[in-house]
């Protein structure tokens, strides 16, 4: 009943008047975090594990 009431009468909340705090904001935040994690995982996969052997020189 509470969820239905809040869906029918959404509150208008703003953060210091800069932007509205609503469901779209949370959806955007989640999408941004997922995208950031995917990029981090791609960089982690592309890093070779044995970097010491490629930089060794014989004197």
Buried (B, 14 or more C-beta within 10 A) or exposed (E): EEEEEEEEEEEEEEEEEEEEEEEEEEEEEEEEEEEEEEEEEEEEEEEEEEEEEEEEEEE
